[in-house]
Amino acid sequence: MVNPSGLSTLLRCRSRFLLIIIGAASVSGLVGCSTRLSNQPIETVEPKNIPTLSTEVDDNLNFQKSDPIPESTPFPSPPPTQSPTPSMRGPLVVGTSVAGRPMEVFAFGQGPIKRMIIAGIHGGYESNTIRLADQLIQLLQARPDLIPEQITLYILRSLNPDGEARSNSYKGRVNENLVDLNRNWPSLWQKTWPLEGCWTYTYVTGGSHPASEPETRALMNFLITYQVDALINYHSAALGIFPGGQPPDNRSIELAEAIAAISDYPYPPIETGCQYTGQLIDWASDMGIAAIDIELTNHDDTDLVQNIRVLQTFLSWSASVAEDGD
């Protein structure tokens, strides 16, 4: 449950924006249903090239505007009369980590429907999710026409840059405060939780209170400010596709089913008996955002071809169910 001493007020409006006051977390502000958080402005920087990719990625990805999409992907060529989607914007620095490292978002398209892909919530321990994000950024930089006219897509390449910098082993899972950032969200939050069926390689916590970590607060701010409609949070490894909400909400279930239909990721996901608390996708569901976790097949591969299909489905997905009532 949410700790009342850490979260003074959490009010939800049907259009999924809210007044958040988190005393110790230093996040406060009235978020109107069409306005941004004025007290935590998002810093934008001049566009530049995406982060340098590893040799492995560069060997597999040297996309040019004239290149076909990799084998087995269903992207059509744009009709000759279609205007190209505006090119990549970014990186946008949307916050900093505990250690002061930037959190960078790349934006594609200018449509009214906002979608988001999030990688690296578990830092270097799940570094293949970050490499996948870099690959998708490189692809879309070369092929901006792949973004539908009605869509704006944001890609956060690493939610946990401190863990990414620290290690590609289990030591890179947490942020600089030893907090598991996927346990820090104001939804069914607990500082600690039963360990049965859960990840136990080293000691981690959910933070001192909900949204105690600057990485969490920065992404909360971004999702609300930019009115994101749906998101994919990439993890590794092997457990499949998890829809947001406990119990899952209808829109998140529908998104999970759409992705499962074109991928090899297990759905329903493999259950280990773990009690999931403080998760990003559950908080997103609380806010009316369709949200899913996708677990890559292992800790090494990015499943690129499969995830280009996932990308296309995600960008073209339109929920057929009504939003849940309060």
N, C-alpha and C positions, 0 to 999 in steps of 0.2 A: 504494500500500500504506500501511497505518497506520504512522506513525512511532513506533518503540518508545520513543524518548526522551520523546515527548509523551504516550503512552498506556501506562502501566505494566501495566495489566491490563484485559482486556475478556473477561469470562466470560459465557457465555450459558446460561440454563437453559431447558428445553423450554416452560415457561409464560411465557417471553419477558421475564423480569425478570433482573436482573444485578447483579453487583458491579462498579462502575466506579471506577477510581482513575486520575485524570488529574493527574499531578503538577503541571505548570506551569499547568494550567487550573484548579486549585483546586476540582475536583469530586471528592468522595470520599464514600463511604457505602455501607452495605449496604442493598440494596433487596430486601426479602423479597417473595415472590410475592403477598402481600396487604397490604403495608404501604407507607407513604409514606416519602420521604427525610426523615429527621429533622433533618439538618444544613442543609437548605435549605428552610425552611418557606415555603409559599405564602401571601403576604399577601392577605387579603381585605379589601375596603373596602365601605362601605355602598352598597347599590344606588342607582343614579341613572340618569338618562336616557342613552341612547346618545349618542356624540359627535355634535355638530352636523353635519348633512349639507349638502352643497353645494346650491345652488339647483337645479342640474340634477337631482339625486336627489330633492329635495323636490317638484319639479314632476311627477315621474313616480311618486312613492311618497308617498301620504298614506293608508296603510292604516288602516282601522278594523276593529273586530272583526266588524262586520256585512258588510264588503266581500267580494265574490267575489275569488278568486285571479285574477291577470292572465290575459288571453286565452291560450288554447292550453295551459293547464296542467291536469294530470289529477287534482289533489287533490280527493278527495270531501269532502262535508260530513260532520262527525262524526255518528254516530247519536244520536238524542235521549237515549238512556240512558247515553251515554259521559260520564264525568267529565272536565272539562277538565284538560289537562296543567298542572302548576304553571308560573307565569309566569317570565319571564326573571330570572336572577340575574347580577348584575355591574354594572360591570366588576370582575373579579377581577384584581388586579395580580400577575402571576406572575413578574415579573423586571423588570430595567431594562436599558436599552441602555448602550453605552459612554459616551454623554453624559448618562446618568441619566434618560432618558425612560422612562415606564412602558410595559410590554407588557401589554395588556388583553385578557382573555378573557371572553366572555359565555356563559352556560350556560342550556340549555333542557331541560326534562324531568328525570325522576329515575329512569330505567330502569337496569338493571344492565349493559346493553351500551353502551359508551362510543365515540362517534364524534367526529371533529374535522375542522373546516375551517380551513385556515391561509392567510392572505393576506399580501401585502406583503413577501415574503422579499427582493425586490429593490426595496423602498422606493418612492420617488417615480417611478422609471423605469417601474414597473409599477403605477402608482397606480390604474388601473381595477380591479385585483384588490381593493384596499382599499375602493374605492367599492362593489364587488359585495358584499363582506363587510358593509358598513354597510347595504346594501339588504336583505340576508338577515336581519340582526339586526332591522331595523325591521319586516320582514314577520312574523318569528316573535314579536316582542314583541306585535304586534296579534293574531296567530293562533297562540297556543301549542298549540292543539288539533292542529296539523299534526305535532307530534312524537309518534311512536308510543309507547305506554305502556312498552315495554321498552327505550327508547332514552334516553340522555342525550347531547345534542349540545353540543360546545364550539366556539366560533368565536373564533379569534385574528385580530383585524382587521388587525394590522400587526406582523409579526415584526421589521421593520427600521424603527422609528420615526425613527431618525437620518437614514436615507436619504429617508424620506418628508418630513421637515422641510426637508431640504437643497434638493431640486430635483425637478421632474417630468421632467427631461431625463436623459440617460445618467449625469450626475453624481450622481443620486440612487440609483444601483444598489447601492452598497456601504455598509457601516456606517462609523462614525467612524474606524475603523482601516484603511479602504480594503480591507476583506475582503469578498469575495463570500460571503454567508452560506449560499448553496447549494453551496459548495465546502469548507465548514469541518467537515463531519460525519465521524465516525470510521469511514468505510467507503470503502475504496480512496482514502484521502486523499493529496493531493499539494499542496505549497505552490504550485507552478506546474505547468502542463500544456501539451501541444502546442496551438497556437492554430488549427490548421487546422480549419475548419468551426465554430469557436466564436465567441462574442461578443468583439469586440476594439476597442470604441469607446474604451476607456481602460484603463490598467493596473490590474489587480486581482490579489489573491492568495487562496489558500485559508487564510490565517492562518499563524501561526508554528508551530502544531502542531494536531492534531485537537482540535476543541471548544475552541479558544483564546478564542472570543468569548463574552461573557456572554449574548448573545441565544440562541446555540446551546445553551449549558448550561441556560438557563432552560427552553427548550422540551423538551430531553431529560428534565429533571427532571419536568416536567409530564406528558409522555407516559408515563413509567414510573410515577410516583406514582398517576396516575388510571387506569392500566391501559387505555389507549386501544386499541381493537380494530381500527380502520380510520381512515384519514385521506385527505383530499384537500388537496393543496398547489396553490394557484392561481398561475399565471404568465401572462404575455403576451409574445409573441403568435404564433399561427398554426400551431405545429408539431404540435398534437394532444394525444393522451393517452399518457403514459408510465407503465408499471407499474414498481413498485419492485423492486430486485434486479438484480444482474448475474451470471448471467442472472436474468431476472424470476422471482419465486416464483409458485406456482400461484394463491394467493389474490389477489395483486395483479393477475395477468392476468385472473382471473375478474371482479374489480371493474372493471377497465378495459373489459372486453368488455360488462359490464352498462351502463356509462355510455355507451359508444359506440353501443349499440343504441337509445338514446333521444335522442341528440344528433347534431349535425353536426360534431363535432370529429373530425379524422382519427385513425383507428386501424387498423392500426399507425401510429405517428407518423411524421412526415416526418423522414428521416435527413439530417443535414448533414455527417456525418463527424466531428463533435466527440467527443472523448474526455471522458466525464463522470466526474468524481472528486469525492469528498467530499459526495455529495448526501444531502439529508434523506430522500428516499424509499428510497434504498438502505440507509441506516442503519436506518430503520423496518422494512424488510424483514428485515434481520439480526436485529431484535428480535422477529420474528414478527407485526408489524403489517402488515395489508394497506394498501398505500399507492400512490397515483397522483399524478402531476402532470397538471393540465389547463391547457393554454395557451388563453387567450381568443383570439378571432379577430383582434383588433388591439390597439393600445395605448390606444384611446379608449373603446370600448364595453364594457359589463359583460355583455352577452348575458343580460339578466335573465330573460326568459321561458324561455329554454333552460336556464338554471341553476336555475330552480325545478323543472324536470323532473329535472335532475341531483340536486337536493337530495332529492326524493321517492325516487328510485331508491337513492340512497346510504343514506337512513334505513331503507328497507325491505329492503336487500340482505342476503342470508344466503348465506355461502359454502357450496358443496356439496362442496368438495374437502377432504381431510384436510390438516392442517398438515404441512408438509415435516418430515422427520426431520433430525437433525443430520448 
